[in-house]
Amino acid sequence: MVAQSKDLTIEYDDEYEWYCLYEFGVFPSSSVLAGQVKKVYKKHYDTLEEAVAENPTASVGYRDPHNTFDHLQGDEYDY
């Protein structure tokens, strides 16, 4: 059995001045965001070199999951 590579990004965090590792997947059917992209924080690193060395398959740079709430109904979801 061959292990699938994970969908990862390394992104710089201006507020904390470190590099964050994120893993991407899909929200399960039980979620209000079912079927949309899920972005999960995994770990942070002090330098980009450390992050890349530990996660050589990760893309470097910000990635927006582009989630929407358009499918939700009701006034409490009007922003």
N, C-alpha and C positions, 0 to 999 in steps of 0.2 A: 504494500500500500504506500503510495506517494503522498507525502504531506503537502497540502495546498499552502502557497505563500499567502500571508495576510496582507490586506490592503491597508498600508500604513503611510502616515505623513509625519514629518518633523517640521514643526512650526515655531518661529521665534515669538516669545511672549514679551512685549515691551514693558508691561507692568512689573513683572518679576525679573526681567532680564535673564531668562534662561530659555532652553529649547524644550518643547513639549512633544512627546510622542503620542499620536492619536491612531486609533484603529477604526476602520469603517466597516459597517455591516448594514443590515436591514432590520428595522423595527418589526417585532413579531405581530401576529394578527390580534393579540390581546391589547395592543397599545393604541392610543388615540392617534398615533402617527404610523399606524400599520402600513407596511410596504415602502415607507420612505427611508432615506439614508440615515443611519445612526452613526454618530461620531462620538467615540468614547476616549477620554483621556486615559493614558496608560502609565506614563512616567515622565519625569523631566530630567534634563541634563544641564550641566554648567556650560558646556561648549558644544558646538555643532559637530566637531570632530568625534567627541565621545558618543553622541547620539548616532551618527552615521556608522561608526565602528561597531556598535552593538546592534544596529538595525540596517544592514547594508541594502536591503530591498526597499526601504522606505523612500518615498518621494520627499524632496525638500521644498517647502513653501506652503503657504496658506491654502486650504481647501474648504469651501463653504458647502455644507450638505444640502442647501437650497430647500429646506423643509417648508411646507405651507400648512396653513390651518383653514384653508378655503372650504374644505369638506365638512367643517364643523358648523352646526347650526345653533342659533340662540344669541340673545343679546349679550350674554356674559363673555362671548368670544369676539365681540366687535371691539377692535383696538383702535 
